Amino acid sequence: MTTHRAAHRSPKPLADPGRPVERAVNAVLILAVLAGLGWIGGMIYTVLEWQL
């Protein structure tokens, strides 16, 4: 008979965090966030300079 704790163990993750595909996806997401922040910063700078 299994114990209460053994019956409710969380399943293992489907993918290992060290896999190259996940690293590539994380790198692309980070680059996308940085590009978005750069774009927003550029828009703010453009609007501020336009008004002068």
N, C-alpha and C positions, 0 to 999 in steps of 0.2 A: 504494500500500500504506500502510495506516495504521500509525502508531507504537504501541508498547505503551501509552504514556500516553494517547493519543487514543482507543484502543479501550476504556479502562476509566474514562472520565470519569463522574462522578456526574451523574445526571439533575437538571435544574432542579427546584426545588420547585414543587408544583402551585399554590400560592397565594402571592401577594405579601404580605409581612408588614404592609404599610401599608394593607391593605384594611379597610374599616369593620366588616365582619362579624367578622373576627378580633379587632379592637380590642374589639368588644362582648363577644365570648366571653371574652377575657382579663379585661375589667372585671368580668364576672359571676363568673368564677372567683375573682378577688381578693376580691370582696365576700362570696362564699360562705365563703372561708377566714377572713376577718375575723369573719363571723357565727358560725362554728364556734368560733373562739377566744374570742369573747365569751360564747358559751353555756357553754363549758367553764369559763371564769373565773367565770361566775355560779353554776354548780353547785358549784365549789370554795368560793366565798364562802358559799353557802347551807349547805353541810355544816359548814363551820367555825363559822358563826354559830349553827346549830342545836344544836351540842354545848355552847355556852356557857350 
